[in-house]
Amino acid sequence: MSDPFETKPGYLYTKDHEWVRVVGDLVEVGITAYAVDQLGDITLVDLTVKPGDAVTEGKPFGTVESVKTLSDLYAPLSGTVERVNPDLETRAELVNEDCWGKGWMVAIRPTTPGDTAKLLDPSAYAALLASIA
């Protein structure tokens, strides 16, 4: 497990502890190391969206269940789901093992590409984490 206060260059963040990585004209979405640390061992990732579905910024697109709790996953941007991570259906532990890579959850085509500007950059997210530590 990585440092719960870790941030990664090239990633953007939400106040709900989701990360966003721009890949071409899509954004991949996952949860941060801090979220994983707070949740504990993840036992189920339930993505309630499929490719072609619309997501709305701030609205749930699924849940993560752990030994500690059940937590909603919130869309960081509005757009259309292009891909979901099929590996999470049978291997939810990928989120614990590699939340920054293999544990990605959905790829969204943003309705408004410039919307990523309103997300937190690594230093702003680090400041948010420092304020709650």
C-alpha positions in Angstrom: 0.0 0.0 0.0 1.3 3.4 -0.9 1.6 6.5 1.3 -2.0 7.7 1.9 -0.8 11.3 1.4 0.8 10.5 -2.0 -0.1 12.6 -5.0 1.1 11.9 -8.5 2.2 14.4 -11.2 -0.1 14.4 -14.2 -3.1 13.6 -12.1 -5.9 15.9 -11.0 -8.1 15.4 -8.0 -11.5 16.0 -6.4 -12.4 17.0 -2.9 -14.1 13.5 -2.7 -10.7 11.8 -3.2 -11.1 10.7 -6.8 -8.3 11.1 -9.2 -8.5 12.0 -12.9 -5.9 11.3 -15.5 -6.3 12.8 -19.0 -5.7 10.2 -21.7 -6.2 11.7 -25.1 -9.7 13.0 -25.2 -10.9 10.8 -22.3 -10.4 11.1 -18.6 -9.7 8.0 -16.5 -11.1 8.0 -13.0 -10.1 6.2 -9.8 -9.7 6.8 -6.1 -6.7 8.1 -4.4 -4.3 6.4 -1.9 -5.9 8.5 0.8 -9.4 7.1 -0.1 -8.0 3.6 -0.2 -6.4 4.1 3.2 -9.6 5.4 4.7 -11.7 2.6 3.3 -9.4 -0.3 4.2 -9.5 -3.6 2.3 -11.8 -3.2 -0.6 -14.0 -6.2 -1.2 -16.4 -5.0 -4.0 -16.4 -2.3 -6.7 -19.9 -1.8 -8.1 -19.9 0.4 -11.1 -23.5 1.2 -11.9 -22.6 2.6 -15.3 -21.7 1.0 -18.6 -20.2 2.3 -21.9 -22.6 4.8 -23.5 -24.1 5.9 -20.2 -24.1 9.6 -19.2 -22.6 10.7 -15.9 -23.2 14.0 -14.2 -20.6 15.9 -12.2 -21.0 15.2 -8.5 -23.5 12.4 -9.0 -22.6 8.7 -8.0 -21.5 6.3 -10.7 -21.0 3.4 -8.4 -19.9 2.3 -5.0 -16.9 0.8 -3.3 -17.4 -1.6 -0.4 -14.7 -2.4 2.1 -14.4 -4.3 5.3 -15.1 -0.9 7.1 -17.8 0.8 5.0 -19.7 1.4 1.8 -18.8 4.6 -0.1 -20.2 6.2 -3.2 -18.0 7.0 -6.2 -18.7 10.5 -7.6 -18.2 11.6 -11.2 -15.6 14.3 -11.3 -17.0 15.7 -14.6 -20.1 15.3 -16.7 -19.8 13.2 -19.8 -20.2 9.8 -21.4 -18.7 6.6 -20.1 -16.5 5.1 -22.8 -15.0 2.2 -20.8 -15.3 0.6 -17.4 -12.5 -1.5 -15.9 -13.7 -5.1 -16.3 -11.0 -6.5 -14.0 -12.7 -4.9 -11.0 -15.7 -7.2 -11.2 -13.7 -10.1 -10.1 -10.6 -8.4 -8.6 -11.7 -5.5 -6.4 -8.4 -5.8 -4.6 -6.7 -4.2 -7.6 -7.8 -0.9 -6.1 -5.8 -1.6 -2.9 -2.8 -3.0 -4.8 -2.6 -0.3 -7.5 -5.1 2.5 -7.1 -3.1 4.8 -9.5 -3.0 2.2 -12.3 -4.7 -1.1 -12.5 -7.4 0.0 -10.1 -8.8 2.7 -12.4 -12.6 2.5 -12.6 -14.1 4.4 -15.6 -13.0 6.4 -18.6 -15.3 9.3 -19.4 -15.5 11.5 -22.5 -16.2 14.9 -20.9 -19.1 16.9 -22.2 -16.9 20.0 -21.9 -13.2 19.2 -22.2 -12.0 22.3 -20.3 -13.9 21.1 -17.2 -10.7 19.5 -15.9 -9.5 23.1 -15.1 -11.8 23.1 -12.1 -10.2 20.0 -10.5 -7.4 20.2 -7.9 -3.8 20.0 -9.1 -1.3 17.9 -7.1 -0.3 20.8 -4.8 -3.9 21.8 -4.1 -4.8 18.2 -3.3 -1.7 17.9 -1.1 -2.9 21.0 0.8 -6.4 19.5 1.2 -4.9 16.3 2.6 -2.6 18.3 5.0 -5.7 20.2 6.3 -7.5 16.9 7.2 -4.4 15.1 8.5 
